[in-house]
């Protein structure tokens, strides 16, 4: 008998009367809440602050300047960026060199980057989380894992209130990274763009 | 080795005990913050407990769904009866010439894997899975999620109970495991990957646990560690005395089930608890650990019944049953034992009992029995 047959046999044998079934999951927990947009965005900022992630709210025309200030403050000179990062985001900065991931940066080049700038797929206010799915302005997953500093641009429209709202919107077939605050020696900074 | 013997050196190290006490207090504080102000926490626990219970009751179906979904997405599923088989399979899946990185988890510890953390140069990685979504074939790593992200061979290892039926179930389980365990709204780095990995599903005693209706709920565990943080026993002994399996209250109910209640460790773990119930109060999937400990204590006692030489406490209990089975015998025993006990007492306290009873007085005094028993007093009053 193969291990598969043996294990599945033992699993089924644990319930002599057939599949134990009959459990319904009570979904009475909070999936969404009637909260004004402004409060959701403010909550996102508070949660990030709880997790020691710097957060700034800016208008679209202030984005490039705010980003310049944050990169300067981190002394990030070489900044990895996904190939499809909107040009307007990146300021013409003195002393900051964008390393575009096209062709893909090799591990050595990536290791030399001081930081990385990306967008995100969505953000969760209640947990202070940004989720990347490899889509627009996010690049491949390795980009955000190697450099020690991550600057993530979030549009106010991308912020959902609760975790169930986020899970409902995300595509399970994409490689997802949920980042909630700094971890493993990497910092996280968030720029929330209030108008789009 | 018995739990109490293994615990002795740990208890003799006051610095380590202080450190554990402080760490546990901090963890409890974080958890209280993360759970206390969260609206609908109890409703979330109810949902989590039901999701995990349903998973166990329909485990065969969900495992087959998972297998089909993973293979549909280009992955492969392997089945391992025990730790040695799992290690053999993993070895055969990894390339020979490059060292494999490891993202540790309880299950990689269980099968004894070792390796460095993954980095951009890793060509192959073994990761302990957090959850596996049956419906989509998605691997979820809820702790140190980076391992999923580097190119090369990816081998995921999971216990057969780590499967969850649907994608939507993650909205419950990720919140529970983050808030109850780490005391944060969401773990700092969670990664998912669908397809394109090799999955090793491990039994290693789990189907034995599943077969015991009074013990199987232990497999609901989502590895959050909240029970250890609140356990007064764990706080004093640390993880080591729990032996090679899981530590803390969940280990005290899993290890005796997996390894049997005959060996010293399995026979002593169900008693390594005051049944205070703190673990059941915090468990995000509502595993009733104290009830399970009581059930296992019963199994330990039952396993000893057949021995040619009965253990001392069984003789004692038999003696008690005999003397309490008859009113006159009971009265006689009471009077005689009370007289003996008063002989041992000094200033109203017994500091040392003879023989096996001496263990009880190792750590505390016993008050001397009063001259008159309650029953005698009651008779005289009437």
Interface residues (C-beta under 8 A of the other chain):
Chain A: X2 X3 X4 X6 X7 X8 X10 X11 X12 X13 X14 X15 X19 X20 X21 X22 X23 X24 X25 X26 X27 X28 X29 X30 X31 X33 X47 X51 X107 X110 X111 X124 X126 X127 X128 X129 X141 X142 X145 X146 X163 X164 X166 X167 X168 X172 X173 X174 X175 X176 X177 X178 X179 X180 X181 X182 X183 X184
Chain B: X39 X40 X43 X44 X46 X47 X50 X51 X53 X54 X56 X57 X58 X59 X60 X61 X63 X64 X73 X78 X79 X80 X81 X85 X119 X120 X121 X133 X136 X138 X144 X145 X146 X148 X149 X150 X151 X160 X167 X168 X169 X170 X171 X172 X174 X175 X178 X184 X185 X186 X187 X188 X189 X190 X191 X192 X193 X194 X195 X201 X203 X207 X210 X211 X216
